Amino acid sequence: MTTKLFRHSEQSLTWGKGELVFEVFLEPTCPFSILTFNKLPALLNAAGPEQLQIKIRLQSQPWHMFSGIIVRYILAASTLNQGQSAVKSVMQSVADHREEFEFIDHCRGPNLHTTPEQLLQRLVSYSGVDVREIFDQTSLQDLVKRQAKYARQNGIHVSPSFMVNGLLNPEISSQDSVEEWLEKLGLGQFNQ
């Protein structure tokens, strides 16, 4: 069952079908990851889904103190039949309401009084995706562990990080424009 979950989750976290594979390692509440996430649809549109394949990798980070819960929720959403749209909805809701999912300076503020159950309720409310029944399945832990293991095996420690065709590319930044990404990916001609 875990293999089936993994395959479905991978499909839900992959946009496009191109031979060029652009992997983005994102922590959902990180402002730089949000900046990256918000540009991905425009990148795929500019490059064309037949030319580019974007794979979202979730990079949980302990200084983002709700990170583990949110990553697990996104991975639960990725197991749904409409997993790709569910993932996009959950990630966009976190991006659009970041202050509801993050601490001030990673350690203070009103979210200190937020319980995990309240956090799950916020995710349901903002995204319209309710995966609380899936969230508590033990098999979901394997998906979380696979994300962490894959990042570690590839030397990824921070978000956002970027890999192109399996190789880490430190030249790519969340601060880049979509046009700059296209150039760095060797797809500049598709933006003409």
N, C-alpha and C positions, 0 to 999 in steps of 0.2 A: 504494500500500500504506500510506503514511503517513496518508492521509486516513481509510482504514478503521480503522487503529490508533487514530487520534485519536477517531473517533466511538465506538468500543467503549470506550476508556478513559474518555471523558466519561460514558458510560452507567454505567460501573462506579463512578464517583466521585459519582454523583447518587443521592440517596435521596428517595423521594416523587415525586408528580406534580402538586403544587398549582401554582396560578398565582403565589403568593407565593414568590419565590426568595431564599433565604438562603444566601449564599456565605461560607464560612469558610476563611480562609487560615491553614494550620497548618504548623508545623515539627514533624515527628514526635517529636523528643526534647525539645522545649521544655515545661517543666512546665505552663505556662499553656495551651499548645495541647493537652496531654494532658487537662487539666481540662475544656477545651472539648469535645474529642473524646468523652470519657466521658459527657457530658450529651446528646449529639446523639440517641441512640436514644430517650431519654425525651422530648426535645423533639418529635421526629417523632411519637411515640406520642400525646403530649398534644394536639398540633395536628391530627393526622390526616394521613396521607400524601396524601389527596385535597386538602388545604388548603395544604400546605407542600411545597416542594422544597428540599432541602439539597444544595448543591454543595460538595464538598471541593476546595479548591485547595491545592496543596503549595507552601509558601514556604520554600525552602532558604535557610539563613542560615549564613554562613561561620564565625561564632563557635561554632556547633554543628558540631564538626569532622568528624563522620561524616555530616552532613546530606545531602550530595550523593549518597553511596552509598545511604543509606536511601530517599531520595526516588526515586531511579532504580529501586530494588527494588520500591517500592510501585507505581510506574507500570508496571513489568513485570508485576506481579500484576494490574493493571487491564486488561491485554490478554487475560487468560484467559477461557475461556467462562463460568466462574463468577467473573468478575472482581470483582463487588461483594462477595461473601463472602470472596474472597481478600484484597482490600484491607482489609476489616474485620479479618480475622485477623492480617495483617501489622502494621497500625497498633496493634491491641490488644496484640500481643506486645511491640512496642516500648514501649508505654505501661506494660505490666505489668512490664517488665524494664529500665526506663530506665537504671539504673546500668551495664548491659552495653553500652549504646550511646552513652554520653556521658562526657566527661572531667569530673573534679572542677574546679570553677571554670573550665571550658572549656579547661583547659590542662595539667592534671596528673593523676596517678593511674595505676592499673594499665592502663587502656586505651591508654596511650602505647605499649604493647608489642603491641597488637592490629593484625594485618594486615587489609587489605581482605578477603582470603579467609576469615579467621577470622570477620570480621563477617558475611559472607554465610552461613557455616555456622551462626552463631547465629540469623540470621533464619529459616533453614530449620528449625532445631531448635525454636525457640520457636513459630513460626507454623504449622508443618506445610505451608507453601506453598513449593515449590521452583521458582523461576523463574531459576535460574542460567543456563540455556541462552538464555533471552530477554534476560537482563541484558546479555549481551555483543553484542547486535545493534545495529548502528549506527543503525538507524531509530528506536530508542528515544530517541536524543538529541533528536529532534524533539519528542517529548512533554515532555521535560525543559525544552527551550527554550520551548515554548509556555506552560508553567506560569509560567516566569520572566517572559516577555514580557507575559503577561496581567496579572500582578501589577504590573509596572512601569507599564503603560499606565493602570492604575487608581490609581496613587499609593500602592500597598501596599509598605511597606518592612519591617514587623515582623510577628511572629506573636504571638498570634492577631490577625487583623483581620477585620472583618465588613462585608459589603455586603448591602443589602436592595434587591431589584429593580434592581440595577446601580449603586446609590449607596452610597458608603462611609458607614458609620454609626459614628462614634466614641463614641456613647452606650452601645453594647453592649459588655459586658466578659465575660471568662472567669470573673470572680468572681460574675457574676449567677446567680441561681437559674433553673431552667427556667421557673418562674412569671414571673419578671422578664423573661426573654426573650420569653415569650408576650405580655406586656403591651407591650414595646417593638416587637414585630412586629405589634401590632394584632390579636393572636389570643387575647387574654385570655379572651374568651367561650367559646373551645373547651376551656378547662381547667375549666369549670364542671361 
